[in-house]
């Protein structure tokens, strides 16, 4: 009798489990049906109705990547760039393999924003692609993004974008080439990479059409500044030939003018150290010509070196 009562108590529990299994299966089937209906509606050009079905599937099955991918694409098709952006952010955080789909939809929306003159919205729409799929963004939009970062002083963000731009972009548009070279050089300089910046500054100055433009003058000044920085580093590292080459270029460039006396003095010291006294004397005399009053500290040191060369330090 006791066994019969125990069995009777177990029957409702077993029935409940069986019923819950049926409900779960029914929900899974309903979710699958919702996805299928959403796909068919989207295929017929009804993104709003498709979104309703995909959201139903998400409530029933959870935020699976396959569902989020459908939702994000449908929002993009509907023209709801903001919600598409948010949904793609969730999707890529869960599964970065959808970056190709995200790039296609978000770059299309970003281009529309750019064409409307809203580059801030364009940049925001491309944010989810920054870490894993920026190479999928068209080069012309990357150029706009790089320019924004550069103008805002975000050189660490601008530089990878600038370096990712293909040579073909520059060859097709000379103005774009000049801009890329200038901003790449300046970004390297600001990040402490003067050695890397020199080649870009030189290429910019060789190709720029407006030699006297404000940007060209700025490039020339920063080029000279980097030449001096690199020369100092080479001198400290004992690479005097490399230092002398940079200093000769700086003297040729002629700016920054505030560094010319120091550059000539360093040239003279290197030449003197290597037994080239006549050339060293010319460099030290150049220092005096740059400071006719001979009141500056560099000029006074140059006078000392001149006396050492002429009179053996007496």
ZIQUIKA-V907000 format. One record per backbone hydrogen bond with DSSP energy under -1.0 kcal/mol. CO is the residue of the C=O (numbers start at 0). NH is the residue of the N-H. E is the energy in kcal/mol with one decimal. If there is no record, write none. Layout:
# ZIQUIKA-V907000
CO_NH_E / CO_NH_E
This chain:
# ZIQUIKA-V907000
0_4_-2.2 / 1_5_-2.2 / 2_6_-2.2 / 3_7_-2.2 / 4_8_-1.9 / 5_9_-1.6 / 6_10_-1.4 / 9_13_-2.4 / 10_14_-2.6 / 11_15_-2.5 / 12_16_-2.4 / 13_17_-2.4 / 14_18_-2.5 / 15_19_-2.8 / 16_20_-2.1 / 17_21_-2.0 / 18_22_-2.4 / 19_23_-2.7 / 20_24_-2.5 / 21_25_-2.5 / 22_26_-2.7 / 23_27_-2.6 / 24_28_-2.6 / 25_29_-2.6 / 26_30_-2.9 / 27_31_-2.5 / 28_32_-2.6 / 29_33_-2.3 / 30_34_-2.2 / 31_35_-2.4 / 32_36_-2.8 / 33_37_-2.7 / 34_38_-2.7 / 35_39_-2.2 / 36_40_-2.6 / 37_41_-2.7 / 38_42_-2.3 / 39_43_-1.2 / 40_45_-2.4 / 41_44_-1.7 / 45_49_-2.1 / 46_50_-2.6 / 47_51_-1.5 / 48_52_-1.6 / 49_53_-2.6 / 50_54_-2.6 / 51_55_-1.7 / 52_56_-2.4 / 53_57_-2.1 / 54_58_-2.2 / 55_59_-1.9 / 56_60_-2.7 / 57_61_-2.3 / 61_63_-2.1 / 63_67_-2.6 / 64_68_-2.8 / 65_69_-1.2 / 66_70_-2.6 / 67_71_-3.0 / 68_72_-2.0 / 69_73_-2.4 / 70_74_-2.6 / 71_75_-2.2 / 72_76_-2.5 / 73_77_-2.0 / 74_79_-2.4 / 78_80_-1.5 / 79_83_-2.3 / 80_84_-2.6 / 81_85_-2.1 / 82_86_-2.6 / 83_87_-2.8 / 84_88_-2.0 / 85_89_-1.8 / 86_90_-2.5 / 87_91_-2.9 / 88_92_-1.6 / 89_93_-1.2 / 90_94_-2.8 / 94_97_-1.3 / 95_98_-1.7 / 97_101_-2.5 / 98_102_-2.8 / 99_103_-2.0 / 100_104_-2.3 / 101_105_-2.9 / 102_106_-2.2 / 103_107_-1.3 / 104_108_-2.0 / 105_109_-2.7 / 106_110_-2.6 / 107_111_-1.7 / 108_112_-2.0 / 109_113_-2.6 / 110_114_-2.6 / 111_115_-1.3 / 112_117_-2.8 / 113_116_-1.5 / 117_121_-1.8 / 118_122_-2.4 / 119_123_-2.0 / 120_124_-2.4 / 121_125_-1.2 / 125_128_-1.4 / 126_129_-1.8 / 128_132_-2.3 / 132_135_-1.8 / 133_136_-1.5 / 137_141_-2.0 / 138_142_-2.3 / 139_143_-1.5 / 140_144_-2.5 / 141_145_-2.9 / 142_146_-2.2 / 143_147_-2.1 / 144_148_-2.5 / 145_149_-2.7 / 146_150_-2.5 / 147_151_-1.6 / 148_153_-2.8 / 149_152_-1.6 / 152_154_-1.5 / 153_157_-2.2 / 154_158_-2.6 / 157_161_-2.5 / 158_162_-2.7 / 159_163_-1.2 / 161_164_-1.0 / 166_170_-2.3 / 167_171_-1.8 / 168_172_-1.1 / 172_176_-2.2 / 173_177_-2.4 / 174_178_-2.2 / 175_179_-2.7 / 176_180_-2.6 / 177_181_-2.6 / 178_182_-2.7 / 179_183_-2.3 / 180_184_-2.4 / 181_185_-2.6 / 182_186_-2.1 / 183_187_-2.5 / 184_188_-2.4 / 185_189_-2.7 / 186_190_-1.6 / 187_192_-3.5 / 188_191_-1.8 / 192_196_-1.9 / 193_197_-1.7 / 196_200_-2.5 / 197_201_-2.7 / 198_202_-2.2 / 199_203_-2.4 / 200_204_-2.7 / 201_205_-2.0 / 202_206_-1.4 / 203_207_-2.1 / 208_210_-1.4 / 209_212_-1.8 / 212_216_-2.6 / 213_217_-2.2 / 214_218_-2.8 / 215_219_-2.4 / 216_220_-2.2 / 217_221_-2.7 / 218_222_-2.5 / 219_223_-2.3 / 220_224_-2.3 / 221_225_-2.5 / 222_226_-2.4 / 223_227_-2.0 / 224_228_-2.1 / 225_229_-2.8 / 226_230_-2.2 / 227_231_-2.6 / 228_232_-2.0 / 229_233_-2.5 / 230_234_-2.6 / 231_235_-2.4 / 232_236_-1.6 / 233_238_-3.0 / 234_237_-1.4 / 237_239_-1.1 / 238_242_-2.2 / 239_243_-2.8 / 240_244_-2.0 / 241_245_-2.0 / 242_246_-2.4 / 243_247_-2.5 / 244_248_-1.8 / 245_249_-2.2 / 246_250_-2.5 / 247_251_-1.9 / 248_252_-2.4 / 249_253_-2.5 / 255_258_-1.5 / 256_259_-1.0 / 258_262_-2.6 / 259_263_-2.5 / 260_264_-2.3 / 261_265_-2.5 / 262_266_-2.4 / 263_267_-2.7 / 264_268_-2.5 / 265_269_-2.5 / 266_270_-2.7 / 267_271_-2.6 / 268_272_-2.5 / 269_273_-1.3 / 270_275_-2.9 / 271_274_-1.8 / 274_276_-1.1 / 275_279_-2.3 / 276_280_-2.7 / 277_281_-1.7 / 278_282_-1.9 / 279_283_-2.5 / 280_284_-2.3 / 281_285_-1.7 / 282_286_-1.4 / 283_287_-1.4 / 284_288_-1.8 / 285_289_-1.6 / 290_293_-1.8 / 295_299_-2.1 / 296_300_-1.9 / 297_301_-2.2 / 298_302_-2.2 / 299_303_-1.6 / 300_304_-2.1 / 301_305_-2.4 / 302_306_-2.2 / 303_307_-2.2 / 304_308_-2.4 / 305_309_-2.6 / 306_310_-3.2 / 307_311_-1.5 / 310_313_-1.0
